[in-house]
Amino acid sequence: MSARSLDLKIYAFLIAVGIIGPWLVPSITSQMAVMWLMVLMAVTWDMTGGQMGYNSLGNITFFGLGMYASAVVQIGLVYDVMEYTSAFGAIKVDFTVSQYWTGLILGIGAGGAVATVFALLVGPFMLGLRGPYFAIGTLGLAVAVAELISGWRYVGGGSGISMPIFPGEAGTGSIVFYVMFFVLAIVCHLVIRAVYRTRFGLAINAIRDDEDKAEAMGIHTTRYKVLAWAISAFFMGMAGAIFGNMSGFIEPLEVAFPTATFGIFMVAMALLGGKGTLWGPVLGAILFHIVKEVTWTELLGWQWVALGAIIILNIVYFQQGILGWAQDRWPSLFGVTVDEKMSRTGQTEAAE
Amino acid sequence: MLDNISILFEAPIFAVDLLIQGLLIGGIFVLAAYGLALVWGVMNVKNLAQGELVILGGYLAYQATLWDIHPIVALPVAFAFMFCFGWVIYLVIIKRVVDRDMFTSLLATFGLSLLIQQSLNLVFGPEVRIAEAGFGTLILGDLAIPVIRIVSLGLAAVLAIGIILFMRNSRMGQAIRATAQDPRAARVLGINTDRVYAFTYALNAAICGSAGVLVAMIWNIQPYYGLVHSIRSFIIVTAAGLGNLPGVIIAGFGLGVWENYAGFVFGAEFAIAAVVALLVGVLMVRLFQLYRLRQVVR
């Protein structure tokens, strides 16, 4: 079975699940929407973390920035943002249907744009850091942006912004956002899959393997690194814009930039599925989301503790992830040819 | 913002007050940062759970006040308890990430920090707590300095000197320093490096726990405050350079002073942002130093 036809089968399966899902069990539509969001997060994180070897702990920044950008655009079209946020609850919020939809579409675009511009601006600086310094630096970036936004009175500071309410019946809203997340996740995965097959994919893999050698071979490493980060940022920004509308309320430290929740989920999901593989993050995200939802309902109160334990177990005892493990076990199934002699010398080198 | 700067110039006593308060707080930062430098240097583990260990120690002091025990009495107890706790953490988690690549240790300790944070949240609730020590305030002319800050700086100094003497004179201290220099050679020479690693991590946890007791006495603790303590330790160690103990001390005091001034000038809501911005700044400076170094090599 060639890799291509396998990919097509998986896509067909996922699209079928995505379409049938909300018809079959309409009660969990919003949880399934979050599942597609998780898939998107894991896949975009894996682009820099898995394929490029730059493990970011701060990709959540783009998510939050997208959320805030869309909020400012959507509200700014109708009200004065400053007035809207300071008179919290005093203004009677009233968006007409056409205002809502224009705002939503422009807001999603703005979310993606702002996140991309931010990634392009800070990318050259942050991506100069290596290894753990990059991880800590991006973590610091995420915390810094969250703190700055929660001190910025124009966007409501720490008390947050409440988003325009979806016009129409209560059930339709979650379906609409579900479809948006679903389409975005599939488009994102297709784009990333296409991108990995070009020279770009080879270049970022070369950066992962040995950045200095890649640079010596004439690859503009900084350009590729920033570009990869910006692609992740673009999709994360759009996802943030949609999520802000879905949850209806934005708060910098709890919803928009929560490094302790989504920020670490995406890393954990990519690692669970197997980082650096095309389908690992998707598998990891779906499994992780199911496990998370089950622990949420079964272990109320203990869910976060359980989550920490899951992350530790995953990272400490099962680091290469499900697909990574399977690839090690049955390499021929994944179309990977292993030269036994080469891999043995590789192992001794790694042990040095 | 500019108003606050002009206040500093118009009333120099404010500036002096902020400086002294910053120095007094800096002593506690030095403790946690020293623990991080120890673990980083010896085991090459970047411990992101550093802040949570501090906060855990703080909650031990808080629990002691609930039982009507003075928090200073809780200090040695916290030291011993956190030592055992650190040893257990080493056996369960850190042991398996010591030899792996560095991001693994970073992420594993991040998971650990999440675990401790949420357990504390579950047990003690999300409210901000303090362990009331009940000392007064020292009035020196126009300056008002809480006595507890001076006492805690003294305790921190005693602890730090004790640890330095231990590292210098005891057999285990020598083993730790030997392992830091070359783990393989140390193993060849008959040092049980596994035990050394366990001891180092346990010692780090104990230092953090004692620092946490001091933090709970002079400041406040809350389950989610750990991350900022971790970030502070990282700033100090990164700015000082690894294995540079005087540098750690200077950077620790410097950070305390910077935080106090930044909190005053930019407003209290930006104090944490100022700390984190400093982290990013320090990393950037290191990066450009690295670029210069590479230029020379070429």
Contacts between the chains, C-beta under 8 A, distances in Angstrom:
chain1	res1	chain2	res2	distance
A	55	B	103	4.5
A	55	B	106	7.8
A	55	B	107	7.6
A	57	B	106	7.9
A	57	B	110	7.3
A	125	B	284	6.1
A	125	B	287	7.6
A	128	B	287	4.7
A	128	B	291	7.6
A	129	B	283	5.8
A	129	B	287	5.8
A	131	B	102	5.6
A	131	B	103	7.0
A	132	B	46	4.9
A	132	B	102	4.6
A	132	B	103	6.4
A	132	B	106	5.4
A	133	B	238	7.6
A	133	B	283	5.8
A	133	B	286	7.3
A	133	B	287	8.0
A	135	B	103	6.1
A	135	B	106	5.4
A	136	B	46	7.3
A	136	B	48	8.0
A	136	B	106	7.5
A	136	B	231	7.9
A	136	B	234	5.6
A	136	B	279	7.4
A	136	B	283	7.4
A	137	B	279	7.4
A	137	B	280	6.1
A	137	B	283	4.8
A	139	B	231	7.7
A	140	B	231	6.1
A	140	B	276	4.8
A	140	B	279	4.3
A	140	B	280	5.3
A	140	B	283	7.6
A	141	B	276	7.9
A	141	B	280	6.2
A	143	B	227	6.8
A	143	B	228	7.8
A	143	B	231	7.0
A	143	B	272	7.4
A	143	B	276	5.0
A	144	B	273	5.4
A	144	B	276	3.9
A	144	B	277	5.6
A	144	B	280	6.6
A	147	B	269	7.7
A	147	B	270	7.0
A	147	B	272	5.0
A	147	B	273	3.8
A	147	B	276	6.6
A	148	B	270	7.3
A	148	B	273	5.1
A	150	B	269	7.1
A	151	B	267	7.2
A	151	B	269	4.1
A	151	B	270	5.2
A	151	B	273	6.7
A	157	B	269	7.8
A	158	B	269	7.6
A	259	B	227	7.4
A	260	B	114	6.1
A	260	B	117	7.2
A	260	B	224	7.7
A	260	B	227	7.9
A	264	B	110	6.4
A	264	B	111	7.7
A	264	B	114	6.8
A	267	B	107	6.4
A	268	B	111	7.8
A	271	B	107	7.4
A	301	B	122	6.3
A	302	B	122	6.9
A	304	B	114	7.0
A	304	B	117	7.9
A	304	B	118	3.5
A	304	B	121	7.2
A	304	B	122	7.8
A	305	B	115	6.0
A	305	B	118	4.8
A	305	B	119	5.3
A	305	B	122	6.5
A	307	B	114	6.7
A	307	B	118	7.5
A	308	B	111	5.4
A	308	B	112	7.1
A	308	B	113	8.0
A	308	B	114	3.8
A	308	B	115	3.1
A	308	B	116	7.8
A	308	B	117	7.8
A	308	B	118	6.0
A	309	B	111	7.9
A	309	B	115	6.1
A	311	B	107	7.5
A	311	B	110	7.5
A	311	B	111	3.6
A	311	B	114	6.6
A	312	B	93	6.0
A	312	B	108	6.0
A	312	B	111	4.1
A	312	B	112	6.1
A	312	B	115	6.6
A	315	B	97	7.6
A	315	B	104	6.2
A	315	B	107	5.1
A	315	B	108	4.7
A	315	B	111	6.1
A	316	B	93	5.5
A	316	B	96	4.9
A	316	B	97	6.1
A	316	B	104	8.0
A	316	B	108	5.3
A	317	B	96	7.1
A	319	B	100	7.1
A	319	B	104	6.2
